[in-house]
Amino acid sequence: MTDIGIIGSGISGIQLALRLQQLGIAATVYSARDIEGLKSGRPRNFPARFAPTQERERLLGVSAWDFPDAQVHHWAVTVHTAGPVLAFPARLTPPSSVVDFRLYLPHLVGEFVDRGGALVVGEPAVEDVARRHDLTVVANGSHSMRELFPAAPERSPHTTPQRVLCSGLYFGIDEAVPHSLDIHFLPGVGEILRLPFYSPAGRADVLAFEAVPGGPLEAVSHMDAEADPGAFHREVLDRVAAYAPSLRERIDTSDFSLIAPGEVAQGGITPVVRRGWARLGDGRCALAIGDAWITNDPLTAQGANLGSHTAFALAELISTARGPFDEGFCRSASARLWEHARHVVEWSNAFLAEPEPHVAALFGQAAEDRRIADAFVSAFRDPVAMWRTLSSAEGVASFVSDCRKGRPAAALSGTE
Ligand SMILES: Cc1cc2nc3c(=O)[nH]c(=O)nc-3n(C[C@H](O)[C@H](O)[C@H](O)COP(=O)(O)OP(=O)(O)OC[C@H]3O[C@@H](n4cnc5c(N)ncnc54)[C@H](O)[C@@H]3O)c2cc1C
C-alpha cells in the first residue's frame, strides 16, 4: 500500500493528508507543534480563503465556519491615482472565509487524527522521513527546509521584499457595510487593508499595511507593539489618517487596540519560487508544496488558496501514479503543479508593480459599471481567469465585454 510522509501541518500539508486519507492512501503528518501548540502563539498570517478552497473543505468534511462573522461579502476599493480618486463598491460572490489559523489548523489536524491519521510531533530530518515512506512531501515553509529547495531564478523576479508588512488584529473599527473589506491602493506608498476576521477572541478586524520599502508606511512595521503599545497605536492611527482618511473616521480611538499584546505580524516577505523537488540520496526524492515551494506576497491573498489547490492536485497525481515515487515522478508532478501555480505567481508579482495602463483602465471601468466591479473582485477566487484578464490589454477588453454583455460567468471561467 502506498504510504506518504508529509512534513508540515499548515493548510497545504493537512489538506493533502486529509485528501489522501479520503482516497484510501496512508499518510503520516510530521508537525513541529501538537494540536494544542497550533492553537497558541502570535498570529503569523491572516488568510482569506476563497470559494474553491471552501468547496474542497466541504468535500473533506472539515467546513466549520459557515456564518457571517467569518465571511467577507463586499469589498470597498479605493484607488489613488494622479487624477481623481477612484472608489467603487463590489460584491464578492461567493463570500470569502476569514478564520484565524490558530482555530483552523487545529480543527483540520484534529479531524485527520480522529479519522485514524498518524500525527508525529517533532522535527525529524527529511532523510529519516524519506526512509520510512514511499514519497516525502515537504509542506513547511520554515527556514530549515529552504536549503533543500533552492530558489529558481527564472521564476523569481524579486530577490528582496516588495512590501514590508504590519498586520494586526484589532478591536474598535466600524464597518461602513457589514461583512466588508476595505482596500486602499496608494501608488508608490503601498496598500492599506481592513477586513473582518474570526479570531480566537471572536469577531475582530485585521488592519494591514503593505508598505513599499522606504515609503511612509514602513516605519510602523519596525515598531515594537508590545514594548510601547501607546506609541504603536498612535503611529497606526496617524498613518491611517494620512493615507486612508475615510477608514480613520470609522475608528473609535477610545476602543481601538490590538485584541491582545503581540497580536501583530510584521516584516518583509520576498516572493520566491523554489525548485519543487530535491534529491535525498539512495535514489529518493522529496517534493515541496505550499510556502515551502512558492512564497507570494500576501497582497493578492493567494498563498493558502494555492496551497489547498496544490494539495488536491498532488493527491490526484499520487492516487493515479503507475510507477515508483522516484525522481521522475517528482519532476513530472512538480511540472504539472506549476501549470496552475504559474498564474498565481505571475499575477501576484505583477500586482506589486505600478499598474499597467490597461489595469488602471479596468479600475476606471469598474468604478463606472457595477457589473465589472463585482466580476473583478469575484475573480480573486480564480487566479487563472484573473491573470488571463490582467496580463494583457486584450484580456481586459474581453473581460469588460463579457461583463457588459451580462456574462460574468464567461469572464470568470478559469480552471478552479
Ligand atoms: C500577513 C499575511 C496575510 C496573508 N493573507 C493571505 C490571504 O488572504 N489568502 C491566502 O490564501 N494566503 C494568505 N497568506 C499566505 C498564507 O498564510 C500562506 O501561504 C499559507 O499559510 C502557507 O501554508 P503552508 O501550509 O504552505 O505552509 P506554512 O504556513 O509554512 O505551514 C507550515 C507550518 O506552519 C505552522 N503554521 C502556519 N500558520 C500558522 C498559524 N497561523 N498559526 C499556527 N501555526 C501555523 C504549522 O505548524 C505548519 O506546520 C498570508 C500571509 C501573511 C503573512
The ligand as a Gaussian input file, in Angstrom:
#p B3LYP/6-31G(d) Opt

LIG

0 1
 C        0.061000      38.738000       6.722000
 C       -0.295000      37.600000       5.802000
 C       -1.545000      37.573000       5.202000
 C       -1.882000      36.533000       4.340000
 N       -3.094000      36.553000       3.709000
 C       -3.447000      35.547000       2.886000
 C       -4.739000      35.516000       2.277000
 O       -5.563000      36.420000       2.471000
 N       -5.056000      34.449000       1.488000
 C       -4.176000      33.427000       1.265000
 O       -4.520000      32.485000       0.547000
 N       -2.930000      33.439000       1.810000
 C       -2.555000      34.457000       2.613000
 N       -1.307000      34.463000       3.183000
 C       -0.365000      33.389000       2.861000
 C       -0.677000      32.119000       3.637000
 O       -0.758000      32.363000       5.013000
 C        0.381000      31.064000       3.366000
 O        0.652000      30.979000       2.001000
 C       -0.070000      29.699000       3.852000
 O       -0.435000      29.745000       5.207000
 C        1.036000      28.676000       3.628000
 O        0.648000      27.471000       4.203000
 P        1.599000      26.202000       4.087000
 O        0.826000      25.073000       4.694000
 O        2.043000      26.024000       2.693000
 O        2.917000      26.491000       4.917000
 P        3.204000      27.097000       6.356000
 O        2.284000      28.238000       6.651000
 O        4.661000      27.319000       6.416000
 O        2.766000      25.955000       7.345000
 C        3.701000      25.135000       7.875000
 C        3.653000      25.130000       9.401000
 O        3.427000      26.415000       9.951000
 C        2.534000      26.372000      11.073000
 N        1.560000      27.433000      10.915000
 C        1.313000      28.134000       9.794000
 N        0.443000      29.128000      10.021000
 C        0.139000      29.084000      11.332000
 C       -0.662000      29.868000      12.185000
 N       -1.305000      30.965000      11.774000
 N       -0.751000      29.511000      13.476000
 C       -0.085000      28.446000      13.941000
 N        0.728000      27.696000      13.188000
 C        0.848000      27.992000      11.901000
 C        2.081000      24.997000      11.172000
 O        2.730000      24.440000      12.280000
 C        2.571000      24.312000       9.929000
 O        3.110000      23.065000      10.216000
 C       -0.940000      35.493000       4.062000
 C        0.313000      35.513000       4.685000
 C        0.637000      36.545000       5.538000
 C        1.992000      36.564000       6.185000

